[in-house]
Amino acid sequence: MSEKQKEESIKTKITSAHDYRAYFRQALDASKRQPFTDFQIATFVTVIAGIVRLYKIWEPTSVVFDEVHFGKFAGKYINHTYFFDVHPPLAKMLIAGVGSVAGYDGLFDFNNIGDDYLAPAVPYVPMRLFCGILGVFTIPMSYITVKASGHSTAAALVAASLVCFENGFVANNRLILLDSPLLFFISFTIMAWMKFSDPRLQPFSFQWKMWLFLTGIGLGCSISSKWVGLFTVATVGCSTIKGLWDIWGDLSVSPTGFGRHFINRVLYLIIVPILIYIFAFGVHFTALPLSGDGDTHMSPAFQQTLKGNEAPATRADVAYNSVISIRHLKTNGGYLHSHASRYETGSERKLNGDVIVDVPLLTSRKEQQITLYSFRDDNNLWKILKGGEDRVENPDELEWVKNGDIVRLQHVSTSPIMLHSHDHRPPVTEEEYHNEVSGYGFKDYEGDANDYWRVEIVDHSSSSPAAGERLQALRSTFRLIHINEGCALFSHSVKLPKWAFEQQEVTCIKGGTIPRTQWYIEQNDHPLLNETAEMVSYENPGFFKKFLELNKVMWTSNAGLVDSHPYDSRPPSWPILQRGISMWSQNEKQIYLLGNPLIYWGSTWAIFSYLIVRGVLILRQQRGYSDKIGIVGRYFQDSIGFYVAGWTFHFLPFLLMGRQLFLHHYMPALYFGILGFAAVFDLLTQKFRPTKKILATVALIALIVGVFVVYAPITYGTTWTRDDCLRSKVMDKWDYSCDTYLDRNPLKSSVTEAPSFHPQEESAPLGVISANDGEKPETPMQPTPSAPMDEHSGEFGDEEDADDEWYRLNRPADPEEDEDEDDEDEEDDEEEEEGEE
């Protein structure tokens, strides 16, 4: 390229960049010519939003949906007792702070949906009001965001109206849930980023740095409320990379200037969010110093930092006849445990002449249970004895337990029961490579070779080389290998049935993964070990080790939320609003999380329209066609593209998740979809005359408000009629119950009123048949909180409460099942007749 051609290319690049910024400035300056200022319009929008979002926020006067979880967590903060949750702590701490200021004492347990707030005087209204106000502020921020993007006032009003009158946002954001703080921080982040992107701002000026800093604060608060905030980080991150790329291509910016741009973005958009995230966990640990029901999710070293769960120092060296407690290394340190209860299945020991044999029977009493238990207890204590041919101990001498020794473990509280295994399947895990582990022994019986285990030290503390040669408490990590079967003592997260108190299963596995077969000794005592014996205790993990451990456990538990739920849904169904969530129901009222269908479908149409058009233009360009979209086209392409990218980052990752998901997980993506719809509306009405554009805006907003009013009864939980309810069901899977409501005209139908959803309420019997049509009225499913946690096992699981029991007993009948039952009844009748004959 000649020098002249290079000079022309540089001029073209600079002119193009300047023209683009000039159009952006012109669009932003246009608001100065409107009759009302943006501040006045935003204030008006806020007032309307306050009326819509805070209307009767004190109703219902009982627990709704996941208030079961997040109200309970607020009480944990107030009482300073440690708990575990899969979400970062910021939003929960804010709710707890409001509750504390409002006088909440943390004693209300939030156990079930429908539990009354009024009788125990729970200050639930301030906590709901806090979430509701945060939801209110997302509306003016959506207006400011669209205006800061350079779009018209009409487009900004469309965005604000859609966010304001989105039924799902309203229903969700007025409850004690995390979604309202999350959406607030995401909205704030995007607004600050758009203000930072204003081309009128001088780079490195105070305002420029302020908006960049506020963007970083918004990002930090978003990821500190829910990990969905990471998708917002990705959205702003990609926009940052594109912006830096454009700056690099702007030849009027020197390399030094580019370096300053880069450093400022790293500082404010990476360092600041990380510091906020770490700080949130620091406050979280400080606020929860006491041992609580969340201890079992954490490692023993973490647990002992909590007051009330401190592990006392113990003697280091383990000798024969020592009384020890053994902890599992992998599953959060459960204790090897036994108690005077028998397995319901498995093997039974019987005398065959003078020989004791294993008899695999399904009789009522089997061998003693061996389990993994999460709490300190006397039933966790074992005496370590010699095994093998030379198993005589001298009680007056100390003999250390060494690597490779053959030992027996005698359960102290049910002595002479020994830790035992044999070639029979366990009661739950019945694979061939698992053997049952049981407790066996009786008076004057010396045991047999099935009680023998070989100690295999696999790791030890670097501070004590001797712990690799002989067993030491807390320092030696070892396996117990069964002598006869060659299997290793093993445990996993599988729980035994209720007859074993739902404690963790312990088996002997052949060829198992090493981490789940590793154990260590926590408590060690021996009568000959005096005060001069070396003592050992857990090392204090420190803040950063606790921080990393908690985040790792949060990640693992989040991925483990795979249980089904009556109202869960998969991501492909969200953009078309295929199904909602039943959140609460009582008497003739219910709250059902269902979005405004026009907003869902309109935003989805806008997103995919952009993707299709953009894809076609890229394909045409690749084939050599020149579609000159101009400066205006490039502006709309970038503006809409940013919102589409935000929608994509907040939606597509859910397609890869196998965990339990709900419609409310789509809300951040929907917010970006609404902003994208407003930008598309601005593009389509760009050449409209002012009067025509105003009419189009008013007509669209009126239509949205009209649809909002239609579904308002299930948004606010107010009264409705059965006829209006039935007419509102556009899609088959909108499974809110219309039989909850009375008919408009009582003479029109004789269908008996459906019972209350709440299991504690008196209700009419289900299955009452209409006198007119003889059809069984629709039976609703019971509202159930999402992702319940089992506090005893450290694992997430199904919550067996009255709500689930109600659903199982009263779920809608399956015609095929009815036919099968009829067939079975006919067969039973025929058998009875044959018996009579």
ZIVEN-V269284 format. One line per field, one symbol per residue. psi: psi as a letter, one per 30 degrees, with the letter a starting at -180 (. if undefined). A space follows every 10 residues. Layout:
# ZIVEN-V269284
psi=???
This chain:
# ZIVEN-V269284
psi=kleeeeeeee eeeeeeeeee eeeeeeeeff ffglfkleee eeeeeeeeee eeegjhffkl hlkkbgfeef eeeeeeeefg kklklfllfe eeeeeeeeee efgkfgfkfh ekkfkkfeeg hkifeeeeee eeeeeeffee eeeeeeeffg lleeeeeeee eeeegjeeee eefglilfee eeeeeeeeee eeeeeegjff kkkgleeeee eeeeeeeeee eeffekfffe eeeeeeeeee eeeeeeeefj ffkleeeeee eeeeeeeffe eeeeeeeeee eeeeeefifk kaffefflle eeeffkkfgk klklkekklk gkklkkkkee ighlkklllh llkflblkkl kibgkklkjj lilekalkkk lkkflklfgf kkkklkaaei hkkjfgkkjk jlkfkklljk kefgkhklkk llilklfejg lfgklkklkk llkgkfaaff gkkkkjkfll kffjffffel kkkffkkllj kkeefglkkk lagkklaffg ghlkkkljkj glkeeggkll kekkkkffja ffkklklkkk fleeeeeeee eeeeeeeefg ifklkfglll effefghfka kjfkkkbgll kjjkljeeee eeeeeeefee eeeeeeeeee efggkjjjfa eeeeeeeeee eeeeeeeeef eeffffkglk llefffeeee eeeeeeeeee eeefgegkle eeeeeeeeee eeeeeeeeee geefefhlll leeeeeffje kegjhkkfff lllejfffkg kkkllkfkff lkllklgkkk fefgkklkjl lkkkllhkkj fffglkakjj aeeeeeeefg lkkkeeeeee eeeeeeeeee eeeeee.
